Amino acid sequence: MASPLIIATLAAGLSGFPAPQADVQGVPSVARVQQVASDCTSAVSRVVRETGGQLLSVYPSNDGQNCVVTVLVQGNGERPRKVTMRVPM
């Protein structure tokens, strides 16, 4: 079952009205979501350069300090192998 806030947001988006805002006045600052700037570009470049592989996926780890990079590395006539590396941002 969909939440009323999700339904209201979807209806507002389809009708052209601004979406309703959640009231965060009573929410402690610890419970609020904080966005963190994270960039895995250099980590991807490093892994692809070191392995000679082809990028499959990349995402920042939960600790916010590392990137998890997965590449496919082609062997000599063999099936490619998947390599996953945890690299500092």
N, C-alpha and C positions, 0 to 999 in steps of 0.2 A: 504494500500500500504506500502510495506516494505521500510525502509530507505536504501539509497545506502551504508552507513557504515555497517549496519547489513548484507546486501548481500555480501559486500566485506569481512567481517569477516568470514562469513559462508563459502564462496568460498575459502578463504585462509586456513581455518581449514581443509577443505576437501582435499585440494591439498598439504598440508604439509608446506605451507609458513607461516611465522609469521603474525599475524593480524596487520592491520594498526593502528597506534596510533593517537588519537585525539590531535590537537594542543591546548594546554592550556596556551600558553605564554601570550595571550591577555586577558585571563579570570582573573578577580579579585580574590584574594585569598578567599574572602567571598563566592563566588559562587562554589568553589571546594568542592568536597565531602570529608568528613573526617571520617575515620573509628574509631570506639570507641570499646575498649575491654569491652564486657559485658558478664557476666557469671551468669546464673540463676540456677546453680546446687544446691547451698545451699538453695535457695528459694524453689525449687521443693522438696528437701528433707524435709524441714520444713513443707510445706503444706501437703505432703503425710503422714508424721508422725503425725501431729496434727489431720487430718481428718480421717485417716485410709482409704483414698480413693485410686482410681486407676487413674494415670495420663492420661489426655486426650490431653492437649496441654499446651505449655508454649512459651512466647515470651517477649522480652524486651519492655517496654512501650516507648512511644515517648519521654518522658523526660530523658530517659537514666539512671534513678535512681531506677526504680522499675521493677519488673517482673510481668506479668499477668499469673497466673497459674490456669488452669481449671482441676478439678478432678471429677470423678464419685464416689459418696459415696453410698454404699449399705445400704438399710434400713432393718428392720426386716420383711422379706418376701414381702417387697414393691418394687416397681420399683425404680431403683437407681436414685438419684437426682444429678444434675450437680451443682457444687459449683465453683465459680470463685473468686479468691482472688488476690489482688494487694499487693505484698510483696517487701520490699526493697532488693536490690541486696546484 
